[in-house]
Amino acid sequence: MTEHPGLAVIVTAALPLVVRHGSAVTTSMVARAAGLPAAAVFTAFPDKAALLEACAAAALRADEAVAAINAIDLTRPLETRLASAAVHLRSYATRLLLLADAMPPRRPRLPEPTENSGGHARHEEELASLRQALTALFEPERELLRMPPEHLARVFQSMVLSDAPSSPGEPVPTEELVSLLLWGALTPP
């Protein structure tokens, strides 16, 4: 598919609609939300499956979360920095889960990992960019840490993403996750 000038506008407008309506979303709904004529959606995407694939690829992108984590003030206490980062990580994970739940049972196929636009390899790249941003949050305390910032970033990312709201239950409060990572599970003797 060639790059259509309104593609990003259409996908941005479609993403929340796909989350809300799943495969029942219509091109006219998307066109209305994008402020475009319905023909523009048909020009950009040959069918609804292609639109859903583009939404799935867009949901995988972590650039907003990475930018928000990179913007966290490194002079703030580590606990505060990590709590802020957890909010952005959970938002990213929630978007992915909501989109996955909204997809039809026979979900659109993402491109093979060898392609630039998606698949498992693309998701791994996005997770790596998140880890890199998290690593920077630990750097100011490097000399005080028992483990390298890179390892702590991986552990923290795993903790937060595995606790993303995928069910009606409440996630572990952010302060508890941060406290557990920084101070452990046992009370000092």
C-alpha positions, 0 to 999 in steps of 0.5 A: 500500500502506498503512503496516503497523505491522510493515513495518520489522521485516519488511523488516529481517528480510527484507533479509539473507534476500533477499541470501542466498537471492534470490527463493527466500526464502519468506514463512515464512522472513521471518516466522520471522526477524521473529518474527511469524506468517506472516499478518503478512507477507501482511498487510504485503505483497500478494505476494513481489514487493512484499516484494522491492521494499520490500527494494530500497528499504530497501537504497538508504537511506544513513542508517546510513552517513551517521550513522556518517560524521557521528559521525567525530571531526573532531579526528582526522587527515584520513587517519584520518577518510577511512579510517573513512568509506571503511569505511562507504561500502564497507559501503553499496555492498556491501549494494546490490551483494549485493541486486542480485545476489540479485534474480531476473533479472526484478527487481521494478520500483522506483517511478518517480522521481517517487514519494517511495519509490524510483527513480533520484531517491531513489538520487541523494538518498542519494548527496547525503546521503553527499556532504554527510557526507563534505564535513564531514570535509574542512572542518577543513582547508579552508584547506589544501586545493587544492580545495573540500571539496565537490569533494573529497567527490565525488571521494572518494565516487566513488573508494570506491564505484567500488571496492566489492567486486563481484567476488571480487577484493580492493578497493584497500586503504583506506589506498591510496585515501586516500593517492592522494586526499590526496597524488597518484600521483607521488612528489615530485621 
